[in-house]
Amino acid sequence: MIGKYERGEASPSIEAAKKIADAFEVTLDYLVGQGKNAQLDKKTLQRMEDLHDLEPSKRDTLFDLIDTYIRDAKARKAYA
């Protein structure tokens, strides 16, 4: 059946698609490559939810650290 999905000969039902997404530990958005969270796997989404639940001062500290890493990575890429 998976071969038929890959060849475009059949489409999985919602239930089958959910099972496939669960097996790969990704969201349905990620599996089909569409939607707001299409680029994010379940682990990343869970981390984002966990960050959201932190007390504001700790969340702000982590966001500052993340922003620093992102800024540095962008700078390295721009000057490479």
N, C-alpha and C positions, 0 to 999 in steps of 0.2 A: 504494500500500500504506500509506503514512504516513497518508493520509486515513482509511483504515479504522481504523488505530490510534487516531487522534484522535476518531473518531466512536464508538469502542467496539465496532466491528463485528468486529474481529480483534485478537488479541494477538500481539506479536512473539515469536519463539523466543528462547531465551537467547542464542544466537549473534547474532541480529539486534539484540537489546537491547544487547548488549555493543558492537556496532559503532556503534549510535546514541550510547551513552554515550561511547565513544572519540571520536566526531566532535565532540561537544559538550565534550569534555575534562572530564567529570564521572564520578562513580562510579555504579554501578548503584543503590546506595542513594539517591543524590541524584536520579537519573532517576525512580525510582518513588515517592520521597518517604517512604520507610520505612527503618528501621534506625538504628543508632547514629550513622552519619555522613551522614544524609540531608540535613543542612543545609550540608555542607562540599563544596566542589568539589575537584578533584584538586590544584590549585595550593596550596590551603590545607592539605590533607592532607600534601602533600610538604613544605611548610614545617614542619609539626608534626613530621614524621619527622626533618627536618634539625636542628630544635631539640633533639630527643631525643638526637641523635648528638654534640652539642657537649660539650666538657668542662664539668663541673658548675659551675664558677665563672662561665663565660661564659653558660651557660644560666640560672643564677640572676639574673645581671645583666639579661638580656633579659626574663625573667619579671617582675622588679621594674619595669622600664620599661613593659611591657604592662599590669601591674596598675595603675600610675599613670594611664595613659591611660584605662583602663576605669573606674576610680574617678571620674576627672574628668568623663567622659562621663555617668556615672550621676548625678553631682551636678548637672551642667548640666540634665539632663533632669528631675530632681526639682524644680528651682527654676524651670523654664521656665513 
